[in-house]
């Protein structure tokens, strides 16, 4: 899309282990508009976090293109990448390990402002107190330390730190998966409120399709370094086309603890990207596999309005 805030095209990230090549991300294309959430789901080892890190240049991509607000991110010199990080932030899965235990939460959040030379000391402190109010922690906890908070409150501090530089795009990397179900909903609601207020774009990563349903406008399903299905949230949840998406949906725990569903468990592990299966990467685990599935690679193709899948059955 011409005016997307973020356009990622044919992104690849390979790691080299001796003579082996690990194709952690292998040709991923997607875009995110302003005020939009792209939910990226898949099991552990599917490459979702590597995509996010490559987009932010925390890992240097092997090839592909990342354009953010018209700027070619992969072509920028390091100095400009650092400046771009003001606009592209990340919220981590484990809030406690991402917060320095020796520093007060006020100092942790203020550090981001200080590094970028923003404001006087007094202005920075007032801004941090405002941010602590904004995320629901409360300004009076400026001098508290991370271990004094619950997991949910720690994640709110992580969100305040991500917001400090007034970014336009935030990677949310499994931001609720270490939290209790009731707290997960509160953090998701907070992220939604902040998006509406500031027009933020999110790349929201989760291994659980149910978690991303409420927040996402578009969902991409990753398997072994590739997107195997991409679609508007409605299409993915009402008409999942790829057998992997169908099984992921049926096997996901419910966000609503009262909801009952017949859970189907996905058999086997994600194969190693060092030695991926021939043909369709999902064929060893697919209940619908056919002879051609182990020989030919299905490509992502349009199967409906705003809906693509990589499967011979679609
Ligand atoms: Fe299953 Fe074949 Fe479709 Fe792959 S291409 S998901 S193995 S039916």
Boltz pocket constraint, residues with backbone or C-beta under 6 A from the ligand:
constraints:
  - pocket:
      binder: B
      contacts: [[A, 242], [A, 243], [A, 244], [A, 280], [A, 281], [A, 282], [A, 283], [A, 284], [A, 286], [A, 287], [A, 288], [A, 289], [A, 290], [A, 293], [A, 298], [A, 310], [A, 311], [A, 312], [A, 313]]
      max_distance: 6.0
